[in-house]
Amino acid sequence: MFPTREDAAWLLLGFSVFAIAWALAMITIRIAGGHFEPGVVLPLGILLVLSAAILEVALRRLQVRLTGRRLSPWPFGLVSMNTLALAIAPGTVGEAATRVGLNGRLVITLIYAVLAADFIALTILIA
């Protein structure tokens, strides 16, 4: 699924930076008593946008490999839901980690643990 290590690295980098930036944003909002502190949340928001851009590049490359067709330029060419579902599947994340030279199971565990913590933090924050 990942012909080059670079393709796998883009996917891992996008997922991990996005999950960590989201967790940091939730933590800082919680520490601030549910208020947005622009001096802290603004840099994390910028990091979230940059990580989403990295993830978009990885997902577009994956979409091209799966379908064999290039997408229209963003924002008109959107990645399909099938590609999104495949990209977040543990097998795909593990394969990307293995392609980069990391322990696939460990990377899957770490990324999904951070995502679970993000979800829990979000539910606590809005409760």
C-alpha positions in Angstrom: 0.0 0.0 0.0 3.0 2.3 0.6 5.4 2.0 -2.3 7.8 4.5 -0.6 8.8 5.1 3.0 7.9 8.7 2.4 4.2 7.9 1.7 4.1 5.9 4.9 5.8 8.6 6.9 3.3 11.3 5.7 0.4 9.2 7.0 2.0 8.5 10.4 3.1 12.1 10.8 -0.3 13.4 9.9 -2.1 11.1 12.3 0.3 11.5 15.2 0.7 15.2 15.1 -3.0 15.8 14.7 -3.8 13.5 17.7 -1.2 15.0 19.9 -2.1 18.6 19.0 -5.8 17.8 19.7 -4.9 16.3 23.0 -2.8 19.4 24.0 -5.6 21.7 22.9 -8.1 19.8 25.1 -5.7 19.8 28.1 -5.0 23.5 27.8 -8.7 24.4 27.5 -9.4 22.2 30.6 -6.6 23.8 32.6 -7.9 27.2 31.6 -11.3 26.3 33.1 -13.0 25.7 29.8 -11.9 29.1 28.4 -9.9 29.7 25.3 -6.6 31.3 26.0 -5.5 32.8 22.7 -1.8 32.7 23.6 -1.9 29.0 24.0 -4.8 27.7 21.9 -3.8 29.8 18.8 -0.4 28.1 18.3 -2.1 24.7 18.9 -4.8 25.6 16.4 -2.1 26.4 13.8 -0.5 23.1 14.6 -3.8 21.3 14.1 -4.3 23.0 10.7 -0.8 22.1 9.6 -1.2 18.5 10.7 -4.5 18.3 8.8 -2.7 19.5 5.7 0.0 16.9 6.2 -2.7 14.3 6.6 -4.5 15.5 3.5 -1.4 15.1 1.4 -1.0 11.5 2.7 -4.7 10.7 2.1 -4.5 12.1 -1.4 -1.5 9.9 -2.2 -3.3 6.9 -0.8 -6.4 7.7 -2.9 -4.4 7.9 -6.1 -2.7 4.5 -5.4 -6.1 2.9 -4.6 -8.0 4.2 -7.6 -5.3 5.0 -10.1 -7.0 8.5 -10.7 -5.7 11.9 -9.7 -8.0 14.1 -7.6 -9.1 17.6 -8.6 -7.2 20.3 -6.7 -8.3 21.0 -3.2 -11.0 22.0 -2.1 -12.9 20.5 -5.1 -11.3 17.1 -5.1 -12.2 15.3 -1.8 -10.8 12.0 -0.6 -13.4 9.3 -0.6 -14.9 7.9 2.6 -13.5 4.5 1.6 -10.0 5.9 1.6 -10.6 7.6 4.9 -11.9 4.3 6.5 -8.9 2.4 5.1 -6.4 5.0 6.2 -7.5 4.9 9.9 -7.7 1.2 10.0 -5.2 -0.4 12.4 -3.8 -2.6 9.6 -3.0 0.4 7.5 -1.4 2.3 10.3 0.6 -0.8 11.3 1.7 -1.3 7.7 2.8 2.3 7.4 4.8 2.0 10.7 6.4 -1.2 9.5 7.3 0.4 6.2 9.0 3.3 8.0 10.9 0.8 10.2 8.9 1.0 13.4 7.1 -1.6 15.5 3.6 -1.6 13.9 1.8 -2.9 16.9 3.4 -0.3 19.2 2.6 2.6 16.9 -1.0 1.4 16.5 -1.3 1.2 20.3 0.2 4.6 20.9 -1.9 6.4 18.2 -5.1 4.8 19.2 -4.4 5.4 22.9 -3.9 9.1 22.2 -7.1 9.2 20.0 -9.1 7.5 22.8 -7.7 10.0 25.3 -8.7 12.8 22.9 -12.3 11.5 22.8 -12.5 11.1 26.5 -11.1 14.7 27.0 -13.6 16.1 24.6 -16.5 14.4 26.3 -15.4 15.6 29.7 -14.9 19.1 28.3 -18.3 19.4 26.9 -20.0 17.7 29.8 
